[in-house]
Amino acid sequence: MPDLHEISLIVNGVVREVTVPARRLLSDCLRHDLGLTGTHVGCEHGVCGACTILLDGEPARSCLTLAVTAAGHEITTVEGLAGDDGPSAVQRAFRECHGLQCGFCTPGFLCTATALLRENPAPTDEEVVEGLSGNLCRCTGYQNIVKSVHRAAELLAEES
Amino acid sequence: MTTKLFGEPIPRREDERLVLGQGRYLDDLGRQAVAAAFVRSPHAHARIRDIDVSRALDVEGLIAIYTWEDLPGLVAEPLPLLIPHPALTHGRTAYPLAKEIVRHVGEPIVMVVATDRYVAEDVCGLIDVDYEFLKPVVGLEEAAQGVHLVHEDVPGNLGAHLVQEVPARDGRSVAEALESAPHVLEFRLDIERSASMPLEGRGVYARWDADDRSLRVYSSTQTSTSVRMALAAKLGLPLPQVEVIAPDVGGGFGVKIVHPWPEEILVPWAAITLGREVKWAEDRREHFISSAHERGQVQHIKVGFDEQGRVLALDVDILHDHGAYTPYGIIVPIITATQLLGPYKIGAYRVVFSSIYTNTVQVTPYRGAGRPQGVFAMERTMDRIAAHLGLDRTDVRAANFIGPDEFPYDQGLIFQDGRPLIYDSGDYPESLRMLKELIGWDDFPAMKQAAAEEGRRIGIGVGCYVEGTGVGPYEGGHVQITSDGRVHVSTGLTSQGQGHETVFAQIAATELGVPFEKVSVVTGDTRRFGYAVGTFASRAAVMSGNAIALACRRVREKALKIAADALEADPRDLEITDGVVHVVGAPAAGIPLATVAVLSNPLRYAFDEEAQRATQFAGTADPDKAPLEDEPGLEGKDYYSPIRSTFASGMHAAIVETDPDTAEIRILRYAVVHDCGRLINPMIVEGQIHGGVAQGVGGALYEKMAYDEHGQLLNASFMDFLMPYVTEVPHIETAHLETPSPLNPLGIKGAGEAGVIPVSSVIAGAIEDAEGIPIMRMPISPSDLYDLRRATD
């Protein structure tokens, strides 16, 4: 049995203690050790972006990150995007604009778009496309995902 | 009916949980289950001499290792051949674990069960398989020569050979009609493999209850009912003791209609054998090499036509690559052969296909299912005719269209459902008119000229298709209104992102006159509905949509009858508004469906205050009648079983730009006119079109399965198999035409596959128009185009 490591992660604002082997992927740790199955794994080689989470606020591939290297860091998963008053603007916009079909890639898009809009609250079309260009979706053809991000920007502007 | 929800673009019910990360996909379940992993063949064709597990036995966490020799009874038998056909004279299916021979890279040989997936994969790495190499058969035309064989007992690697011929209206054969045609062209077309490639792979999770002797299986499948039947048969379990549930499924696109997969039998069998919950979730490499691909064909075409471009004779010879096994029969080439005809009435038609074994992953339907190849053949033919005669490409198509007044139109062939290929409705000239307007077809020559003056190359392409949707045999729906006023709808077919929870609720709310919020929908759960076929062939809305509508009508009738007794009214004078049954025009004096539900079930024992109304001393029942006239409960079930498929249609056009130096290909505009009959939810239909076109763009410009001569798949990862990102998919402009289907009560046709079907033919036509070079092979990359330019110069 490989050596185990006791680590502490700050996940969605809560300190979580977990014991993992060094090789445990962050995606597997979140999903199977912490039960946060909203983060999905589509390729396990960092190309599809379904596993995207926010690591200290920045989008990161949790399937290419070892859980031990995230020790002490702040992680936001899709489960942490909603506020006390319900789904976030990005989450609401995806629903309103039909920005998802099977929903498997969606958590990665939601995390990516959340970070994108934090950096750039009023992105142009090109900036949205550029911002989403590391995430694969096999269902939607992306058109409504782009629309969702623009709509989320509007909702965020109305809220602020 | 006052609650009009049918036809409205209302947001999806399922998104409420999916955007919060609260979906339940296969690998989200069974946290306590042990994990399965597989040793898969690294060779395309080999005999297994020995399997040595000795190095693996000491790994901590190992639970079990199974090879074919460990499998009992029917579990050890070959997987079922799902769709037999008389022309499939040499159908072959795989064993769940390889027995003696492996026939493609990725074929499972050993199953390992361990405490977690990491350990299971460690064990797989320590199992040594000794192989005797056999000659791999790779490449469709090489395989067809039959020098080396995939299966020793299949001469020529020929699985199936089918000839279909429809003589011209005057009785002449294809040969005769070709002989006398004023013009004849002959050419070859090639189309390569791609794959469904859902973002979630396959997966199975099984729980055996030893006390209850019952099995529950969750599978990421497009057909839970059929998996259940297969499991009960294979494992020798009584059918009522087996339940199969398709949870949230992360895309299917065809690959998950195949069943039972080896893992779908082995994981439940291991769960029973070990008395433990077992789970397997496919990883991406496994999906590339162990599931299914589609599309690969070589087509030889001979066409005879007149001065107007009217096709007088069409002779098509298709080589179809079905890979190493044929679990799904020859559905794909049958669809190619029949749907090739599109919206056209042509003269004599003869189509021959040979379905060939190769040492590659098996071929089963992927969204479009043989139609993209058929449409590629026909639409490239239309373009060749136009080029030969110097006519506008849309004029040649229009000259061949079936007229709007010619329906039902019998193409004289047998379709994939074993029924005559008879188109039910459509309006192809109107569709083309709308498309030309949408893309600006008539203005394009000026646009092209202007671009040329700037040194830019642009081209326009067009493609038409007809799609048989809603194939039988049937689907069912069950609707129950409970005493809290809630409406519970279930249907047996599954969902992979199509929004069934929403559209079926729209149908039920409209039919019953209840608020949308009161309706909940369950799909793909055999505990709720045991009889179904599955979700494929753009059939869910047509089949289950109509079945649910019919079930609702039964429930409505029953509700009106019970309410009429209570209200002392004639049922014909009653209607339902917002969940209240009342006399037409008098909504105040009504009775809520919740109360009707209570009255529908005569009670001896009251379980709450509302239920007291249905007890024996409540005075609500007529003492001179038996308490129960009908079945108890406000519920109903019905089935929809169509006489044959309903035929959706559409037309696409694209404008592309090719870079004169780099040969880069960019889609500037993409337009779609789509006719799927009456729309239940236009937002969802548009989403289906967008997604289909995106997959079509992938198939036209980026995706192929790069096998080398050894049968190794060189691009078995998302790093190397290029699926379109947001940066590759153009904005898609859509317009809808609605010619209702006369075949079903709701007048709907399927929409799921439509978007993908004509894309390769449209893009090929547009590149050809930009470059002036015939494009006869798809997909086409910038290097392919560059090579074509050099060959032409």
Interface residues (C-beta under 8 A of the other chain):
Chain A: M1 P21 R23 R24 R31 H32 G35 L36 T37 G38 T39 H40 V41 G42 C43 E44 H45 V47 C48 A50 T77 V78 E79 L81 A82 P87 Q91 R92 F94 R95 E96 H98 L100 Q101 C102 G103 F104 C105 T106 P107 L110 V129 E130 L132 S133 G134 N135 L136 C137 R138 C139 T140 G141 Y142 Q143 N144 I145 V146
Chain B: P11 R12 E14 D15 E16 L18 V19 L20 G21 Q22 G23 R24 Y25 D27 D28 R31 E60 G61 D116 Y118 M197 P198 L199 E200 D248 V249 G250 G251 F253 D283 R284 Q496 G497 Q498 G499 M683 I684 E686 G687 I689 H690 G691 G692 V693 A694 Q695 S717 F718 M719 M723 Y725 V726 T727 V729 H731 I732 G755
